[in-house]
Amino acid sequence: MARNTALVELASELPAVVVSRLLGVHQNTADAWKRIGGQDNAYAAEVASRPPARLQARLACVGRR
């Protein structure tokens, strides 16, 4: 049990690709450990793909016309 907890903790602190290379596991396995640890990158990827706030404000104004 302690081994699994340690692996999930490690995966939550490092990128999945780093964990997979360090431990010699498949990246999908490291991704699964990251999800189990609650550190899913989907939210960060969605935020990074958003346009800047100033552009969002301008688009909102254009849409009101």
HELIX and SHEET records of a PDB file:
HELIX    1   1 ALA A    2  GLU A   13  1                                  12    
HELIX    2   2 ALA A   16  LEU A   23  1                                   8    
HELIX    3   3 GLN A   27  ILE A   36  1                                  10    
HELIX    4   4 ALA A   42  ALA A   48  1                                   7    
HELIX    5   5 ALA A   53  ARG A   64  1                                  12    
END                                                                             
